Amino acid sequence: MKKYISRFMVCIAMVVTLAIIIFSFCACSVEADGSSYDATNTKAAADRLQTNQPTPTDIDYSLERYNLIRRAYWVNGQREKANALPCEIAKPLGYVVLMTESGSVVGKFTVDGKVSSLNSFLTPDSEYYEYSAGEFSCRNNWIADIDGSYGENDNGIFFFTIDGKYVEWNGTYLYSDIPFEVDTPVVSFKEG
């Protein structure tokens, strides 16, 4: 029995040694190509910039979250709560022009606060994101939105006007914090 255990241990040692040699050759044989070099340099540059210009951690109030909370009340039939929601900072005024793809003006509004994306959310849509070997994990637990629904929103924007109205738009728009005028362009063509 000792003879078999001894041979088994020798085989294990040989397999481990062989694995170490193979991994050593594999590691040494990989040459850095230009794109790997560029990726490494780009990551180093981004790390340096993030160190020199870190993400601010002293923002105490988010107008985006304020808009999302206000929208959650509004689209779920609680407009009184939406309009009465206090804001802890002075909301800026913005100006938006909604346009068609051809450039015709659909509407002009004064925005109370800011324009927000319909794809901004107060909570994540899942517990974690796992991606491995080209596949998303089937064990991820999806989280419902605050209204109990799942899925995604249309692409677009939403905002509130200064008189408390709610507007969603999924087209082209121009937004600024300074008032401006945009005339409706006239599009014409000749057949010929």
Backbone as a printed PyTorch tensor [residue, N CA C, xyz], in Angstrom:
tensor([[[  0.8110,  -1.1760,   0.0000],
         [  0.0000,   0.0000,   0.0000],
         [  0.8650,   1.2550,   0.0000]],

        [[  1.9610,   1.2280,   0.7960],
         [  2.8540,   2.3810,   0.8350],
         [  3.4570,   2.6380,  -0.5400]],

        [[  3.6840,   1.5710,  -1.2980],
         [  4.2720,   1.6780,  -2.6230],
         [  3.3390,   2.4680,  -3.5560]],

        [[  2.0260,   2.1970,  -3.4560],
         [  1.0590,   2.8960,  -4.2990],
         [  0.9210,   4.3560,  -3.8910]],

        [[  0.9350,   4.6120,  -2.5910],
         [  0.8430,   5.9940,  -2.1050],
         [  2.0710,   6.7700,  -2.5430]],

        [[  3.2320,   6.1620,  -2.4710],
         [  4.4630,   6.8030,  -2.8840],
         [  4.4190,   7.1260,  -4.3760]],

        [[  3.9800,   6.1950,  -5.1990],
         [  3.8650,   6.4330,  -6.6490],
         [  2.8240,   7.5370,  -6.9220]],

        [[  1.7240,   7.5040,  -6.1700],
         [  0.6840,   8.5130,  -6.3330],
         [  1.2350,   9.9010,  -6.0310]],

        [[  2.0010,  10.0340,  -4.9580],
         [  2.5860,  11.3240,  -4.5750],
         [  3.5780,  11.8000,  -5.6300]],

        [[  4.3380,  10.8790,  -6.2110],
         [  5.2850,  11.2360,  -7.2650],
         [  4.5170,  11.7350,  -8.4830]],

        [[  3.4310,  11.0700,  -8.8260],
         [  2.6060,  11.5030,  -9.9660],
         [  2.0240,  12.8950,  -9.7250]],

        [[  1.5150,  13.1350,  -8.5220],
         [  0.9630,  14.4590,  -8.1730],
         [  2.0490,  15.5160,  -8.3060]],

        [[  3.2200,  15.2410,  -7.7890],
         [  4.3300,  16.1930,  -7.8620],
         [  4.7010,  16.4690,  -9.3090]],

        [[  4.6940,  15.4460, -10.1500],
         [  5.0310,  15.6330, -11.5670],
         [  3.9660,  16.4810, -12.2730]],

        [[  2.7050,  16.2260, -11.9640],
         [  1.6200,  16.9960, -12.5850],
         [  1.7150,  18.4630, -12.1650]],

        [[  1.9460,  18.7150, -10.8930],
         [  2.0650,  20.0920, -10.4030],
         [  3.2610,  20.7810, -11.0500]],

        [[  4.3870,  20.0960, -11.1270],
         [  5.5840,  20.6530, -11.7540],
         [  5.3310,  20.9540, -13.2200]],

        [[  4.6920,  20.0270, -13.9270],
         [  4.3760,  20.2200, -15.3350],
         [  3.4390,  21.4160, -15.5180]],

        [[  2.4480,  21.5480, -14.6490],
         [  1.5160,  22.6760, -14.7350],
         [  2.2520,  23.9960, -14.5310]],

        [[  3.1620,  24.0390, -13.5710],
         [  3.9380,  25.2650, -13.3230],
         [  4.7850,  25.6060, -14.5400]],

        [[  5.4030,  24.6260, -15.1480],
         [  6.2340,  24.8680, -16.3410],
         [  5.3730,  25.3800, -17.4850]],

        [[  4.2110,  24.7640, -17.7120],
         [  3.3360,  25.1940, -18.8110],
         [  2.8670,  26.6230, -18.5880]],

        [[  2.4170,  26.9400, -17.3570],
         [  1.9690,  28.2950, -17.0780],
         [  3.1080,  29.3000, -17.2200]],

        [[  4.2970,  28.9250, -16.8530],
         [  5.4470,  29.8130, -17.0060],
         [  5.7130,  30.1140, -18.4710]],

        [[  5.6690,  29.0840, -19.3150],
         [  5.8770,  29.3000, -20.7390],
         [  4.7700,  30.1390, -21.3460]],

        [[  3.5350,  29.8840, -20.9300],
         [  2.4090,  30.6590, -21.4550],
         [  2.5530,  32.1250, -21.0720]],

        [[  2.9280,  32.3770, -19.8380],
         [  3.0670,  33.7530, -19.3730],
         [  4.1960,  34.4640, -20.0940]],

        [[  5.2660,  33.7530, -20.3860],
         [  6.4060,  34.3750, -21.0410],
         [  6.1870,  34.5390, -22.5330]],

        [[  5.3350,  33.6930, -23.1060],
         [  5.1910,  33.7300, -24.5560],
         [  4.2020,  34.7790, -25.0350]],

        [[  3.4130,  35.3690, -24.1100],
         [  2.4600,  36.3750, -24.5120],
         [  3.1940,  37.6950, -24.7110]],

        [[  3.1200,  38.1950, -25.9210],
         [  3.7670,  39.4710, -26.2110],
         [  2.7180,  40.5630, -26.2270]],

        [[  3.0930,  41.7100, -25.7100],
         [  2.1750,  42.8390, -25.7140],
         [  2.1020,  43.4040, -27.1260]],

        [[  0.8850,  43.4800, -27.6570],
         [  0.7220,  44.0970, -28.9640],
         [  0.3910,  45.5720, -28.7580]],

        [[  0.2400,  46.2810, -29.8450],
         [ -0.0100,  47.7200, -29.7650],
         [ -1.2720,  48.0670, -29.0100]],

        [[ -2.3530,  47.3020, -29.2240],
         [ -3.6060,  47.6430, -28.5530],
         [ -3.5240,  47.3710, -27.0510]],

        [[ -2.8030,  46.3300, -26.6470],
         [ -2.6170,  46.0790, -25.2150],
         [ -1.8110,  47.2060, -24.5860]],

        [[ -0.7930,  47.6550, -25.2990],
         [  0.0370,  48.7620, -24.8310],
         [ -0.8090,  50.0300, -24.6930]],

        [[ -1.6440,  50.3080, -25.7160],
         [ -2.5120,  51.4850, -25.6670],
         [ -3.5210,  51.3840, -24.5300]],

        [[ -4.1000,  50.2050, -24.3440],
         [ -5.0810,  50.0290, -23.2730],
         [ -4.4450,  50.2590, -21.9100]],

        [[ -3.2440,  49.7400, -21.7190],
         [ -2.5370,  49.9320, -20.4520],
         [ -2.2290,  51.4060, -20.2200]],

        [[ -1.7520,  52.0820, -21.2550],
         [ -1.4430,  53.5150, -21.1310],
         [ -2.6940,  54.3490, -20.8950]],

        [[ -3.7870,  54.0010, -21.5760],
         [ -5.0340,  54.7390, -21.3960],
         [ -5.5530,  54.5760, -19.9820]],

        [[ -5.5000,  53.3610, -19.4510],
         [ -5.9390,  53.1250, -18.0730],
         [ -5.0690,  53.9080, -17.0900]],

        [[ -3.7550,  53.9140, -17.3200],
         [ -2.8590,  54.6630, -16.4390],
         [ -3.1700,  56.1630, -16.4970]],

        [[ -3.4510,  56.6840, -17.7010],
         [ -3.7860,  58.1070, -17.8460],
         [ -5.1030,  58.4220, -17.1300]],

        [[ -6.0940,  57.5420, -17.2880],
         [ -7.3880,  57.7520, -16.6200],
         [ -7.2190,  57.7010, -15.1090]],

        [[ -6.4220,  56.7600, -14.6140],
         [ -6.1660,  56.6660, -13.1660],
         [ -5.5120,  57.9430, -12.6580]],

        [[ -4.5570,  58.4730, -13.4090],
         [ -3.8660,  59.7060, -13.0180],
         [ -4.8500,  60.8810, -12.9840]],

        [[ -5.7090,  60.9930, -14.0050],
         [ -6.6850,  62.0800, -14.0460],
         [ -7.7030,  61.9570, -12.9100]],

        [[ -8.1320,  60.7350, -12.6130],
         [ -9.0870,  60.5430, -11.5220],
         [ -8.4560,  60.8760, -10.1790]],

        [[ -7.1710,  60.6210, -10.0330],
         [ -6.4770,  60.9900,  -8.7990],
         [ -6.3550,  62.5110,  -8.7000]],

        [[ -6.0060,  63.1710,  -9.8150],
         [ -5.8340,  64.6270,  -9.8280],
         [ -7.1570,  65.3770,  -9.7640]],

        [[ -8.2230,  64.7740, -10.3010],
         [ -9.5420,  65.4060, -10.3300],
         [-10.5860,  64.3940,  -9.8380]],

        [[-10.6140,  64.1150,  -8.5520],
         [-11.5240,  63.0850,  -8.0420],
         [-12.9900,  63.5000,  -8.1640]],

        [[-13.8510,  62.4950,  -8.2050],
         [-15.2930,  62.7320,  -8.2010],
         [-15.6490,  63.4950,  -6.9320]],

        [[-16.4380,  64.5620,  -7.0590],
         [-16.7700,  65.3210,  -5.8510],
         [-17.6000,  64.4850,  -4.8810]],

        [[-17.2690,  64.6000,  -3.6330],
         [-18.0040,  63.8740,  -2.5940],
         [-18.7510,  64.8330,  -1.6710]],

        [[-18.7500,  66.1130,  -2.0290],
         [-19.3990,  67.0950,  -1.1720],
         [-20.7040,  67.6280,  -1.7600]],

        [[-21.2950,  66.9050,  -2.7480],
         [-22.6110,  67.2820,  -3.2610],
         [-23.6300,  66.7620,  -2.2600]],

        [[-24.3620,  67.6850,  -1.6440],
         [-25.2630,  67.3280,  -0.5580],
         [-26.6990,  67.0990,  -1.0070]],

        [[-27.0400,  67.5250,  -2.2160],
         [-28.4170,  67.4020,  -2.6770],
         [-28.4140,  67.2130,  -4.1840]],

        [[-29.2200,  66.2740,  -4.6780],
         [-29.2540,  65.9570,  -6.1010],
         [-30.5780,  66.4070,  -6.7240]],

        [[-30.5020,  67.3130,  -7.6880],
         [-31.7040,  67.7120,  -8.4190],
         [-32.2240,  66.5640,  -9.2760]],

        [[-31.3340,  65.6760,  -9.7210],
         [-31.7640,  64.5060, -10.4970],
         [-32.6520,  63.6030,  -9.6290]],

        [[-32.2190,  63.3080,  -8.4220],
         [-33.0250,  62.4760,  -7.5180],
         [-34.3310,  63.1890,  -7.1490]],

        [[-34.2620,  64.4990,  -6.9520],
         [-35.4760,  65.2730,  -6.6780],
         [-36.4760,  65.1010,  -7.8210]],

        [[-35.9960,  65.2430,  -9.0670],
         [-36.8800,  65.0680, -10.2240],
         [-37.4540,  63.6550, -10.2820]],

        [[-36.6200,  62.6650,  -9.9980],
         [-37.0830,  61.2710, -10.0530],
         [-38.1560,  60.9940,  -8.9990]],

        [[-37.9840,  61.5310,  -7.8040],
         [-38.9890,  61.3610,  -6.7520],
         [-40.2840,  62.0730,  -7.1540]],

        [[-40.1460,  63.2830,  -7.6470],
         [-41.3120,  64.0570,  -8.0780],
         [-42.0500,  63.3450,  -9.2080]],

        [[-41.2880,  62.7920, -10.1680],
         [-41.8960,  62.0540, -11.2830],
         [-42.6060,  60.8010, -10.7890]],

        [[-42.0000,  60.0910,  -9.8310],
         [-42.6210,  58.8730,  -9.2990],
         [-44.0060,  59.1810,  -8.7280]],

        [[-44.1210,  60.2750,  -7.9910],
         [-45.4340,  60.6710,  -7.4910],
         [-46.3690,  61.0210,  -8.6500]],

        [[-45.8620,  61.8260,  -9.5810],
         [-46.6950,  62.3430, -10.6780],
         [-47.2760,  61.2240, -11.5390]],

        [[-46.4260,  60.3150, -12.0140],
         [-46.8990,  59.2860, -12.9450],
         [-47.7000,  58.1890, -12.2420]],

        [[-47.7180,  58.2030, -10.9230],
         [-48.5180,  57.2320, -10.1720],
         [-49.7400,  57.8920,  -9.5350]],

        [[-50.1930,  58.9960, -10.1390],
         [-51.4570,  59.6190,  -9.7460],
         [-51.4330,  60.4370,  -8.4820]],

        [[-50.2650,  60.7830,  -7.9790],
         [-50.1760,  61.5630,  -6.7540],
         [-49.5860,  62.9430,  -7.0640]],

        [[-50.2880,  63.6710,  -7.9030],
         [-49.7910,  64.9670,  -8.3790],
         [-49.6900,  66.0080,  -7.2820]],

        [[-50.5540,  65.9220,  -6.3030],
         [-50.4740,  66.8780,  -5.1880],
         [-49.1420,  66.7090,  -4.4510]],

        [[-48.7530,  65.4490,  -4.2030],
         [-47.4630,  65.1930,  -3.5540],
         [-46.3100,  65.6600,  -4.4360]],

        [[-46.4330,  65.4360,  -5.7370],
         [-45.3740,  65.8460,  -6.6620],
         [-45.1750,  67.3540,  -6.6170]],

        [[-46.2670,  68.1050,  -6.6540],
         [-46.1560,  69.5710,  -6.6730],
         [-45.8030,  70.1540,  -5.3120]],

        [[-46.0820,  69.4220,  -4.2370],
         [-45.7760,  69.9180,  -2.8890],
         [-44.4130,  69.4510,  -2.3880]],

        [[-43.7210,  68.6470,  -3.1670],
         [-42.4330,  68.1010,  -2.7280],
         [-41.4340,  69.2370,  -2.5010]],

        [[-40.9230,  69.3660,  -1.2800],
         [-39.9700,  70.4500,  -1.0200],
         [-38.5970,  70.1510,  -1.6390]],

        [[-37.9300,  71.1980,  -2.0500],
         [-36.5700,  71.0810,  -2.5800],
         [-35.6610,  71.8640,  -1.6330]],

        [[-34.5910,  71.2190,  -1.1950],
         [-33.7270,  71.8280,  -0.1750],
         [-32.7540,  72.8670,  -0.7290]],

        [[-32.7080,  73.0150,  -2.0460],
         [-31.8390,  74.0320,  -2.6430],
         [-32.6610,  74.8830,  -3.6030]],

        [[-32.1160,  76.0260,  -3.9600],
         [-32.7920,  76.8790,  -4.9350],
         [-32.6760,  76.2210,  -6.3080]],

        [[-33.8270,  75.8870,  -6.8940],
         [-33.8140,  75.2430,  -8.2130],
         [-33.5000,  76.2920,  -9.2750]],

        [[-32.6040,  75.9600, -10.1830],
         [-32.3440,  76.8870, -11.2780],
         [-33.4960,  76.8410, -12.2790]],

        [[-33.5810,  77.8690, -13.0970],
         [-34.5180,  77.8480, -14.2160],
         [-33.7410,  77.4480, -15.4590]],

        [[-34.3630,  76.6570, -16.2880],
         [-33.7680,  76.2780, -17.5610],
         [-34.7570,  76.5490, -18.6760]],

        [[-34.2720,  76.5030, -19.8880],
         [-35.1080,  76.7790, -21.0410],
         [-34.8890,  75.6680, -22.0560]],

        [[-35.9940,  75.1000, -22.5430],
         [-35.8920,  73.9870, -23.4710],
         [-36.8120,  74.2330, -24.6700]],

        [[-36.3110,  73.8420, -25.8330],
         [-37.0910,  73.8640, -27.0650],
         [-37.1330,  72.4300, -27.5710]],

        [[-38.3400,  71.9190, -27.8130],
         [-38.5280,  70.5690, -28.3250],
         [-38.7370,  70.6540, -29.8340]],

        [[-38.0030,  69.8250, -30.5820],
         [-38.0370,  69.9170, -32.0390],
         [-38.2800,  68.5610, -32.6850]],

        [[-38.8140,  68.6030, -33.8970],
         [-38.9310,  67.3990, -34.7050],
         [-37.5820,  67.1310, -35.3520]],

        [[-37.4580,  65.9730, -35.9940],
         [-36.1970,  65.6550, -36.6760],
         [-35.8930,  66.6300, -37.8000]],

        [[-36.9210,  67.2140, -38.3940],
         [-36.6920,  68.1710, -39.4780],
         [-36.3700,  69.5690, -38.9630]],

        [[-36.4550,  69.7710, -37.6550],
         [-36.0950,  71.0590, -37.0720],
         [-37.2730,  71.9330, -36.7170]],

        [[-38.4940,  71.4890, -36.9750],
         [-39.6690,  72.2820, -36.6100],
         [-39.8170,  72.2950, -35.0930]],

        [[-40.1890,  73.4530, -34.5740],
         [-40.3540,  73.5960, -33.1290],
         [-41.7220,  73.0620, -32.7200]],

        [[-41.7300,  72.1720, -31.7490],
         [-42.9560,  71.5950, -31.2300],
         [-43.4080,  72.3550, -29.9910]],

        [[-42.4560,  72.7770, -29.1780],
         [-42.8120,  73.5070, -27.9720],
         [-41.6080,  74.1630, -27.3410]],

        [[-41.8850,  75.2170, -26.5690],
         [-40.8550,  75.9320, -25.8190],
         [-41.3330,  76.0230, -24.3820]],

        [[-40.4400,  75.7200, -23.4350],
         [-40.8380,  75.6920, -22.0320],
         [-39.7530,  76.2790, -21.1440]],

        [[-40.1850,  76.8510, -20.0270],
         [-39.2740,  77.2210, -18.9620],
         [-39.2880,  76.0680, -17.9710]],

        [[-38.1120,  75.5390, -17.6730],
         [-37.9770,  74.3350, -16.8630],
         [-37.7180,  74.7170, -15.4150]],

        [[-38.4950,  74.0940, -14.5220],
         [-38.3190,  74.2780, -13.0890],
         [-37.2810,  73.2690, -12.6080]],

        [[-36.0610,  73.6880, -12.4600],
         [-34.9900,  72.7870, -12.0220],
         [-34.1030,  72.3640, -13.1590]],

        [[-34.3140,  71.1580, -13.6430],
         [-33.4610,  70.6290, -14.7050],
         [-34.2160,  69.6150, -15.5330]],

        [[-33.6580,  69.3030, -16.6820],
         [-34.1550,  68.2260, -17.5340],
         [-33.5030,  66.9330, -17.0440]],

        [[-34.2690,  65.8450, -16.9770],
         [-33.7400,  64.5580, -16.5270],
         [-34.0020,  63.4830, -17.5660]],

        [[-33.1960,  62.4520, -17.5300],
         [-33.3430,  61.3190, -18.4370],
         [-34.4450,  60.3860, -17.9390]],

        [[-35.2390,  59.8610, -18.8720],
         [-36.2290,  58.8450, -18.5130],
         [-35.5610,  57.5510, -18.0710]],

        [[-34.2730,  57.4090, -18.3430],
         [-33.5430,  56.2060, -17.9500],
         [-32.6630,  56.4190, -16.7280]],

        [[-32.9650,  57.4510, -15.9500],
         [-32.3470,  57.6000, -14.6270],
         [-33.2900,  56.9590, -13.6260]],

        [[-32.7310,  56.2940, -12.6340],
         [-33.5610,  55.6000, -11.6460],
         [-33.0430,  55.8760, -10.2440]],

        [[-33.9300,  55.7590,  -9.2690],
         [-33.5570,  55.9270,  -7.8660],
         [-32.8530,  54.6970,  -7.3180]],

        [[-33.1640,  53.5360,  -7.8750],
         [-32.6020,  52.2790,  -7.3800],
         [-32.0530,  51.4800,  -8.5560]],

        [[-31.1550,  50.5530,  -8.2960],
         [-30.6590,  49.6950,  -9.3730],
         [-31.7530,  48.7290,  -9.8220]],

        [[-31.6100,  48.1770, -11.0180],
         [-32.6150,  47.2370, -11.5060],
         [-32.2910,  45.7830, -11.1570]],

        [[-31.1180,  45.5550, -10.5390],
         [-30.7810,  44.2080, -10.1020],
         [-29.8290,  44.2920,  -8.9230]],

        [[-29.6640,  43.1560,  -8.2500],
         [-28.7930,  43.1290,  -7.0830],
         [-27.3350,  43.2960,  -7.4650]],

        [[-26.9610,  42.7750,  -8.6030],
         [-25.5870,  42.9010,  -9.0790],
         [-25.5630,  42.6040, -10.5620]],

        [[-24.4930,  42.9670, -11.1960],
         [-24.3100,  42.6790, -12.6070],
         [-23.1910,  41.6630, -12.7280]],

        [[-23.4890,  40.5560, -13.3370],
         [-22.4820,  39.5130, -13.5060],
         [-22.4310,  39.1320, -14.9720]],

        [[-21.2680,  39.2150, -15.5380],
         [-21.0770,  38.8970, -16.9440],
         [-19.8490,  38.0130, -17.0420]],

        [[-20.0180,  36.8310, -17.5700],
         [-18.9020,  35.8970, -17.6410],
         [-18.9940,  35.0870, -18.9170]],

        [[-17.9220,  35.0190, -19.6410],
         [-17.8270,  34.2100, -20.8570],
         [-18.9520,  34.5300, -21.8370]],

        [[-19.2730,  35.8140, -21.9760],
         [-20.2780,  36.2270, -22.9360],
         [-21.7160,  36.0070, -22.5060]],

        [[-21.9450,  35.6550, -21.2590],
         [-23.2990,  35.3730, -20.7770],
         [-23.5780,  36.1580, -19.4970]],

        [[-24.8020,  36.6570, -19.3770],
         [-25.2260,  37.2480, -18.1140],
         [-25.6320,  36.1270, -17.1710]],

        [[-25.4220,  36.3290, -15.9060],
         [-25.7490,  35.3050, -14.9260],
         [-27.2580,  35.0880, -14.8690]],

        [[-27.6700,  33.8370, -14.8100],
         [-29.0970,  33.5430, -14.6770],
         [-29.5080,  33.5610, -13.2080]],

        [[-28.5780,  33.8070, -12.3080],
         [-28.8690,  33.8130, -10.8800],
         [-29.0440,  35.2320, -10.3450]],

        [[-29.0390,  36.2150, -11.2220],
         [-29.1940,  37.5930, -10.8010],
         [-30.6370,  37.8310, -10.3630]],

        [[-30.8310,  38.5300,  -9.2790],
         [-32.1690,  38.8440,  -8.7890],
         [-32.5590,  40.2430,  -9.2370]],

        [[-33.5590,  40.3420, -10.1170],
         [-34.0170,  41.6270, -10.6200],
         [-34.8690,  42.3130,  -9.5650]],

        [[-34.7490,  43.6220,  -9.4940],
         [-35.4630,  44.4150,  -8.4990],
         [-36.5200,  45.2490,  -9.2090]],

        [[-37.7160,  45.2570,  -8.6710],
         [-38.7900,  46.0750,  -9.2510],
         [-38.4980,  47.5550,  -9.0130]],

        [[-39.0260,  48.3850,  -9.9040],
         [-38.9390,  49.8260,  -9.7250],
         [-39.8480,  50.2140,  -8.5520]],

        [[-39.8080,  51.4750,  -8.1380],
         [-40.5590,  51.8890,  -6.9590],
         [-42.0650,  51.7740,  -7.1400]],

        [[-42.5320,  51.6710,  -8.3900],
         [-43.9660,  51.4790,  -8.6170],
         [-44.3290,  50.0070,  -8.7780]],

        [[-43.3650,  49.1110,  -8.5130],
         [-43.6280,  47.6880,  -8.5720],
         [-43.4730,  47.0560,  -9.9360]],

        [[-43.0580,  47.8460, -10.9310],
         [-42.9340,  47.3200, -12.2910],
         [-41.4850,  46.9780, -12.6150]],

        [[-41.3190,  46.1490, -13.6350],
         [-40.0000,  45.7550, -14.1190],
         [-39.8480,  46.2570, -15.5530]],

        [[-38.6330,  46.2910, -16.0320],
         [-38.4020,  46.6640, -17.4270],
         [-37.6040,  47.9380, -17.5260]],

        [[-37.7170,  48.5500, -18.6850],
         [-36.9670,  49.7830, -18.9130],
         [-37.8900,  50.8440, -19.4730]],

        [[-37.4880,  52.0820, -19.3540],
         [-38.2610,  53.2020, -19.8820],
         [-37.8730,  53.4780, -21.3230]],

        [[-38.7290,  54.2440, -21.9920],
         [-38.3770,  54.7300, -23.3220],
         [-37.1690,  55.6540, -23.1930]],

        [[-36.4250,  55.7900, -24.2620],
         [-35.3650,  56.7960, -24.2730],
         [-36.0220,  58.1570, -24.3750]],

        [[-35.4770,  59.1090, -23.6850],
         [-36.0280,  60.4480, -23.7420],
         [-35.7250,  61.2210, -22.4720]],

        [[-36.4210,  62.3370, -22.3460],
         [-36.2280,  63.2300, -21.2100],
         [-37.5720,  63.5330, -20.5610]],

        [[-37.5090,  64.0780, -19.3610],
         [-38.7040,  64.6300, -18.7250],
         [-38.2810,  65.8480, -17.9270]],

        [[-39.2720,  66.7050, -17.6730],
         [-39.0230,  67.8850, -16.8450],
         [-40.3570,  68.4160, -16.3500]],

        [[-40.2750,  69.3310, -15.3950],
         [-41.4430,  70.0180, -14.8790],
         [-41.3390,  71.4820, -15.2660]],

        [[-42.4580,  72.0630, -15.6310],
         [-42.4790,  73.4810, -15.9760],
         [-42.6520,  74.3040, -14.7050]],

        [[-42.4480,  75.6100, -14.8130],
         [-42.5380,  76.4620, -13.6260],
         [-43.9540,  76.5490, -13.0720]],

        [[-44.9600,  76.2120, -13.8830],
         [-46.3350,  76.1980, -13.3760],
         [-46.7790,  74.7930, -12.9530]],

        [[-45.7960,  73.8780, -12.7610],
         [-46.0880,  72.5730, -12.1920],
         [-46.5810,  71.5160, -13.1560]],

        [[-46.3940,  71.6890, -14.4350],
         [-46.8020,  70.6870, -15.4280],
         [-45.6310,  69.7430, -15.7040]],

        [[-45.9860,  68.5120, -16.0980],
         [-44.9930,  67.4650, -16.3830],
         [-44.9230,  67.2570, -17.8920]],

        [[-43.6910,  67.1640, -18.4420],
         [-43.5060,  66.9590, -19.8770],
         [-42.4810,  65.8600, -20.0900]],

        [[-42.8040,  64.9070, -20.9780],
         [-41.8680,  63.8870, -21.4560],
         [-41.6460,  64.1240, -22.9350]],

        [[-40.4290,  63.8520, -23.3940],
         [-40.1130,  64.0500, -24.8120],
         [-39.0660,  63.0330, -25.2240]],

        [[-39.2540,  62.4180, -26.3930],
         [-38.2660,  61.4510, -26.8650],
         [-37.6390,  61.8730, -28.1870]],

        [[-37.6670,  63.1690, -28.4500],
         [-37.0710,  63.6730, -29.6840],
         [-35.9030,  64.5990, -29.4170]],

        [[-35.5990,  65.3810, -30.4250],
         [-34.4940,  66.3340, -30.3560],
         [-34.9020,  67.5320, -29.5030]],

        [[-33.9530,  68.0190, -28.7320],
         [-34.2470,  69.2000, -27.9150],
         [-32.9920,  70.0400, -27.7450]],

        [[-33.2110,  71.2840, -27.3900],
         [-32.1430,  72.2250, -27.0910],
         [-32.4200,  72.7560, -25.6980]],

        [[-31.4240,  72.6860, -24.8210],
         [-31.6060,  73.0920, -23.4310],
         [-30.4830,  74.0400, -23.0280]],

        [[-30.8210,  75.0460, -22.2370],
         [-29.8220,  75.9740, -21.7380],
         [-30.3330,  76.5960, -20.4460]],

        [[-29.4030,  77.1710, -19.6900],
         [-29.8290,  77.9050, -18.4970],
         [-29.9830,  79.3900, -18.7950]],

        [[-29.8470,  79.7740, -20.0670],
         [-30.0980,  81.1560, -20.4790],
         [-31.2750,  81.1680, -21.4540]],

        [[-32.1300,  82.1830, -21.3560],
         [-33.2570,  82.2510, -22.2940],
         [-32.7490,  82.4400, -23.7330]],

        [[-33.4310,  81.8290, -24.6680],
         [-33.0650,  81.9710, -26.0750],
         [-34.3070,  81.8210, -26.9220]],

        [[-34.2360,  82.2770, -28.1400],
         [-35.3340,  82.1620, -29.1000],
         [-34.8860,  81.2860, -30.2580]],

        [[-35.7540,  80.3870, -30.6520],
         [-35.5080,  79.5630, -31.8350],
         [-36.7300,  79.7010, -32.7240]],

        [[-36.5180,  80.2280, -33.9210],
         [-37.6140,  80.3420, -34.8670],
         [-37.8260,  78.9990, -35.5390]],

        [[-39.0730,  78.6970, -35.8580],
         [-39.3660,  77.4550, -36.5510],
         [-38.8280,  77.5640, -37.9730]],

        [[-37.8720,  76.7170, -38.3260],
         [-37.3540,  76.7730, -39.6960],
         [-38.3940,  76.2240, -40.6800]],

        [[-38.3850,  76.7690, -41.8420],
         [-39.2680,  76.2830, -42.8880],
         [-38.4590,  75.4020, -43.8120]],

        [[-38.9180,  74.1760, -43.9920],
         [-38.2260,  73.2340, -44.8670],
         [-38.9830,  73.1680, -46.1670]],

        [[-38.2850,  73.4330, -47.2760],
         [-38.9490,  73.3430, -48.5780],
         [-38.0260,  72.6180, -49.5500]],

        [[-38.6190,  72.0410, -50.5700],
         [-37.8260,  71.3470, -51.5860],
         [-38.5390,  71.4780, -52.9290]],

        [[-37.7610,  71.2910, -53.9740],
         [-38.2980,  71.3400, -55.3270],
         [-38.1300,  70.0010, -55.9700]],

        [[-39.1720,  69.5520, -56.6260],
         [-39.0310,  68.3250, -57.3990],
         [-38.4650,  68.7080, -58.7510]],

        [[-37.6050,  67.8850, -59.2240],
         [-37.1420,  68.2880, -60.5280],
         [-36.0460,  67.5380, -61.0170]]])
